[in-house]
Amino acid sequence: MQRRVLAGLGGAWLLLIALIAVCAPMGSVAWASNTKSVSWPLYTLGRSGENVRAIQYLLKDQGYGVDVDGNYSQETSDAVKSLQHKDTLSENGLVGALTWPKLIKATSSGSQGYTVMALQHQLNQAGFHLNVDGVFGSDTEKAVRAYQQQVSLSVDGVAGVRTWQYLLAATAAREKKSGPGRLHVGSTTPPAPTGPAVTSPTNLSSSSSVHGSFGMDQAPSVDPGFIDSVLAYYNSPARGMGQTIYDDGVRYGIDPAFALAFFGHESTYGLYGVAPVTHSLGNIRCSAGYACEQTQGNGSFRKYSSWSEGIEDWYRLMRETYLDQGHLYTVAQIIPVYAPQADHNNERLYIQFIQDNVLAWRNGQILP
């Protein structure tokens, strides 16, 4: 009923919009011209780079005594949690879509302080040449206006949340392209792994498969810290298992981004279904030699004593049964066998979920 009502109003809205367009003076703009969506970059403990430096400046402007060194230390994380507590946000130490707007203060001509210093650093990253003195003078205002025009935002010379969002996203993208060892959105050089050493995964070009972007048999495209960020974002009961998911991926020759995506689709990262009980990454059907969890009307599933055990068994199944024996390598090849339509799965949506999330993570974004 609601859908029909909205549809019925569609013609009236179109007429209203047309009238506004006709009545608007020639050469005037009724709304901001930019409707492009950019995502907030995500940062947490262990990250580094210019955007972390910005976080530290913004924290200092709100009275937190953190060092400004571009490294997301425990001190920085604790300050973020304190800010989140003050603003009634989840105290997870992650600076993402909810926390950035709480950190940022709008600044304009005449403003002074650490937020202006952070802004000047960001503008310099965008190609301007400002003296980082914390004073929002005429040069800074000109740079803000030029940047707003460059990215098709409303040109008002005020560095508000929207302008900051574009600056931060652009800085993150540049740092990503700069190669290994430089922080980008939600990804950085991983801490020393406990498993075999591998090339630091920092962008798409550093991991490849002969079977394309969605061939599962490739080097890691996400690092342990980013995996933990995703698990923490969704409040997964498996949060903190990022290193295990990463190390097992290296061991079995499978990009851990795929393991994480399967986990997300099957149980929203362990939150729903039988996963909280079975500790299973992929809701694997029970078979001989495994403890089982029986469900009402949906059969039984393998049950593990820990998340570590469940994670490794998923990798083992994928490597031995699907890749090595079945010669199935891509998501599109595996899903119709792993989660067939006959088992009440929507194969197309499953494949799309995996691919969309893996691509987003490789670009440092967490999809809502």
C-alpha positions in Angstrom: 0.0 0.0 0.0 2.8 2.4 0.9 4.6 1.7 -2.4 1.4 2.5 -4.3 0.9 5.8 -2.5 4.5 6.9 -3.2 4.1 5.9 -6.8 0.9 8.0 -7.1 2.7 11.0 -5.8 5.5 10.6 -8.3 3.8 12.7 -11.0 3.1 15.6 -8.6 6.7 15.7 -7.5 7.9 15.7 -11.0 5.6 18.6 -11.8 6.8 20.5 -8.8 10.5 19.9 -9.7 9.7 21.0 -13.3 8.1 24.2 -12.1 11.0 25.0 -9.8 13.4 24.5 -12.7 11.4 26.8 -14.9 11.1 29.5 -12.3 14.7 29.5 -11.3 16.6 32.4 -12.8 19.0 31.6 -15.7 22.5 31.0 -14.4 21.4 30.3 -10.8 21.9 27.0 -9.1 19.1 25.8 -6.8 21.1 22.9 -5.2 24.7 21.9 -4.7 25.8 20.3 -8.0 27.6 17.3 -6.6 25.5 14.2 -5.9 28.5 11.9 -6.0 28.8 9.7 -3.0 32.2 9.2 -1.3 32.8 7.0 1.7 34.5 7.9 5.0 37.8 6.1 5.3 38.2 3.7 8.3 41.1 3.7 10.7 41.9 1.8 13.9 44.8 0.7 16.0 48.0 0.0 14.0 47.3 2.3 11.1 49.5 5.1 10.0 49.5 8.0 7.5 48.2 11.5 6.9 44.6 10.7 7.8 45.8 9.3 11.2 47.7 12.6 11.6 44.4 14.4 11.0 42.7 12.3 13.6 45.3 13.2 16.1 45.1 17.0 15.3 41.3 16.8 15.6 41.6 15.0 18.9 44.0 17.7 20.2 41.5 20.4 19.2 39.0 18.7 21.5 41.3 18.6 24.4 42.9 15.2 24.1 46.6 15.1 24.8 47.8 12.8 22.0 51.0 12.9 20.1 50.7 13.9 16.5 53.0 11.4 14.7 50.7 9.8 12.2 50.7 6.5 14.0 47.4 5.1 15.4 48.8 4.1 18.8 47.0 2.8 21.9 47.1 6.4 23.2 45.2 7.5 20.1 42.8 4.6 20.3 42.0 5.4 23.9 41.3 9.1 23.1 39.0 8.0 20.3 37.1 5.7 22.7 36.8 8.6 25.2 35.4 10.8 22.5 33.0 8.1 21.4 31.8 7.6 25.0 31.2 11.4 25.3 29.1 11.3 22.1 27.3 8.1 23.0 28.8 6.1 20.1 30.0 2.5 20.3 33.4 2.6 22.1 35.3 0.5 19.6 38.3 2.8 18.8 37.4 2.8 15.1 37.3 6.1 13.3 34.8 5.7 10.5 31.5 7.1 9.2 30.0 7.7 12.7 33.1 9.1 14.4 34.6 11.4 11.8 31.7 13.9 12.0 32.1 14.0 15.8 35.8 14.8 15.4 35.5 17.5 12.8 34.7 21.2 13.6 33.7 23.5 10.7 36.3 26.2 10.2 36.4 29.3 8.1 38.2 32.6 7.6 39.6 33.7 11.0 39.5 30.2 12.6 42.6 29.1 14.5 43.8 25.9 16.1 44.7 22.2 15.5 41.7 21.6 13.2 43.0 24.3 10.9 46.5 22.7 11.0 44.9 19.3 10.0 43.0 21.0 7.2 46.1 22.7 5.9 47.9 19.3 5.9 45.0 17.8 3.9 44.9 20.6 1.4 48.7 20.3 0.9 48.1 16.6 0.2 45.6 17.7 -2.5 48.3 19.7 -4.2 48.1 23.1 -2.5 51.1 24.8 -0.9 50.0 26.2 2.4 52.0 27.2 5.4 50.8 24.9 8.2 50.4 27.5 10.9 46.9 26.8 12.2 45.6 30.1 11.0 42.7 30.1 8.5 43.9 33.1 6.5 43.2 34.3 3.0 45.5 31.6 1.4 43.7 28.8 3.2 40.3 30.2 2.3 41.4 30.4 -1.4 42.6 26.8 -1.3 39.3 25.6 0.3 37.3 27.4 -2.3 39.5 26.1 -5.1 39.2 22.5 -3.8 35.4 22.8 -3.4 35.1 23.9 -7.0 37.5 21.1 -8.1 35.3 18.4 -6.6 32.0 20.1 -7.5 30.9 21.0 -3.9 29.2 24.2 -3.0 31.9 26.9 -3.0 31.6 28.8 0.3 35.1 28.7 1.7 33.9 26.9 4.8 35.7 23.6 5.6 32.8 21.6 6.9 32.0 17.9 7.2 31.4 17.4 3.5 34.6 19.1 2.4 36.5 17.1 5.0 35.0 13.9 3.7 36.2 14.5 0.2 39.7 15.5 1.4 40.1 12.4 3.6 38.8 10.0 0.9 41.2 11.6 -1.6 44.2 11.3 0.8 43.3 7.7 1.5 43.1 6.9 -2.2 46.5 8.6 -2.9 48.2 6.7 -0.1 46.7 3.5 -1.4 48.2 4.1 -4.9 51.6 4.9 -3.5 52.2 1.2 -2.9 53.3 -1.1 0.0 54.0 0.3 3.3 51.7 3.4 2.9 48.4 3.5 4.6 45.2 3.7 2.7 41.5 3.4 3.6 41.3 0.6 6.1 44.5 -1.1 5.0 48.2 -0.8 5.8 51.3 -2.9 6.0 50.4 -5.7 8.4 52.2 -6.3 11.6 54.7 -9.1 11.6 52.6 -12.2 10.9 52.9 -15.3 13.0 52.6 -17.5 9.9 54.6 -17.6 6.7 55.9 -14.2 5.4 54.1 -12.9 2.3 54.2 -9.7 0.3 52.4 -6.9 2.0 48.9 -6.7 0.5 48.1 -3.0 -0.1 46.2 -2.9 -3.3 44.7 -5.0 -6.1 47.9 -5.1 -8.1 49.8 -6.8 -5.3 47.5 -9.9 -5.4 46.4 -11.7 -8.5 45.1 -15.0 -9.7 45.2 -16.5 -13.1 41.5 -16.9 -12.7 40.8 -13.1 -12.4 40.0 -10.8 -9.6 37.5 -13.2 -8.1 39.8 -16.3 -8.3 40.1 -17.4 -4.7 43.6 -18.8 -5.2 45.6 -15.6 -4.8 47.7 -13.6 -2.3 46.0 -11.7 0.5 44.3 -8.4 -0.6 43.4 -7.4 3.0 45.6 -7.5 6.1 44.9 -8.8 9.6 44.1 -5.4 11.0 41.5 -4.6 8.4 39.9 -8.0 8.9 39.6 -7.2 12.6 38.1 -3.8 11.7 35.4 -5.5 9.7 34.6 -7.9 12.5 34.6 -5.1 15.0 32.4 -3.0 12.8 29.7 -5.7 12.8 30.3 -6.6 16.5 31.1 -10.1 15.4 31.7 -12.7 18.2 34.8 -13.7 16.2 36.4 -10.2 16.5 40.1 -10.4 17.2 40.5 -13.4 14.9 41.9 -11.3 12.0 45.4 -12.7 12.3 44.0 -16.3 12.3 41.9 -15.7 9.2 44.8 -14.0 7.5 47.4 -16.7 8.4 45.2 -19.6 7.4 44.5 -17.8 4.1 48.3 -17.7 3.5 48.7 -21.3 4.5 46.0 -22.6 2.2 46.7 -20.2 -0.7 43.4 -18.4 -0.5 42.8 -14.7 -0.3 41.3 -14.2 3.2 39.0 -11.5 1.9 36.9 -14.4 0.5 36.8 -16.2 3.8 35.6 -13.0 5.4 32.9 -12.5 2.7 31.6 -16.0 3.0 31.4 -15.5 6.8 29.5 -12.3 6.2 26.9 -13.8 3.9 26.4 -17.0 5.9 25.8 -15.5 9.3 26.6 -11.8 9.3 30.0 -12.6 10.7 28.8 -15.1 13.3 25.8 -13.1 14.7 22.9 -15.2 13.4 21.8 -18.7 12.7 23.8 -21.6 14.1 27.2 -19.9 13.8 27.3 -18.5 17.3 27.1 -22.1 18.5 29.0 -23.9 15.8 31.8 -21.4 15.4 31.6 -22.1 11.7 32.8 -19.6 9.0 30.6 -21.0 6.3 27.7 -23.1 7.8 29.2 -26.4 6.5 26.9 -29.4 6.4 27.8 -32.1 8.8 29.7 -35.2 7.7 31.4 -38.2 9.2 34.1 -37.4 11.7 32.6 -34.1 12.9 30.6 -33.0 15.9 27.2 -31.8 14.6 24.6 -29.2 15.6 21.1 -30.3 14.7 18.6 -27.7 13.6 14.8 -27.9 13.3 14.0 -28.3 9.6 17.4 -27.3 8.2 19.5 -30.4 8.8 22.8 -30.4 10.8 26.0 -28.5 10.6 29.6 -29.1 11.5 30.3 -27.8 15.0 33.7 -26.7 16.3 35.2 -26.1 19.7 36.6 -22.7 18.7 36.6 -20.1 16.0 40.1 -21.0 15.1 39.1 -24.6 14.4 36.1 -23.5 12.3 38.2 -21.0 10.3 40.8 -23.6 9.4 38.2 -26.2 8.4 36.6 -23.8 6.0 39.9 -23.1 4.3 40.7 -26.8 4.2 37.4 -27.6 2.6 37.8 -24.9 0.0 41.4 -25.8 -0.9 41.0 -29.6 -1.0 37.4 -30.1 -2.2 36.7 -27.1 -4.4 40.1 -25.9 -5.8 42.3 -29.0 -5.9 39.7 -31.7 -6.5 36.9 -29.9 -8.2 39.0 -27.4 -10.1 36.6 -24.7 -9.2 38.5 -21.4 -8.6 36.2 -18.4 -8.9 33.3 -17.3 -6.8 31.0 -17.8 -9.7 32.1 -21.4 -10.1 32.1 -22.3 -6.4 28.8 -20.8 -5.2 26.4 -23.0 -7.3 28.1 -26.1 -5.7 28.7 -24.7 -2.3 25.3 -23.0 -1.8 23.0 -24.3 -4.6 19.6 -23.0 -5.4 18.2 -26.4 -4.4 19.3 -25.7 -0.9 17.2 -22.6 -0.7 20.0 -20.2 -1.7 19.9 -17.4 -4.1 23.1 -18.1 -6.0 23.1 -14.7 -7.9 22.8 -12.6 -4.8 25.3 -14.8 -2.9 27.9 -14.2 -5.7 27.1 -10.5 -5.8 27.5 -10.2 -2.0 30.9 -11.8 -2.1 32.2 -9.8 -5.1 30.8 -6.5 -3.9 32.3 -6.8 -0.4 35.7 -8.1 -1.6 36.0 -5.2 -4.0 35.0 -2.7 -1.3 37.5 -4.2 1.2 40.3 -4.1 -1.4 39.6 -0.4 -1.7 39.5 0.0 2.0 35.8 0.4 2.4 33.3 -1.4 4.6 29.8 -1.6 3.1 27.0 -0.7 5.5 
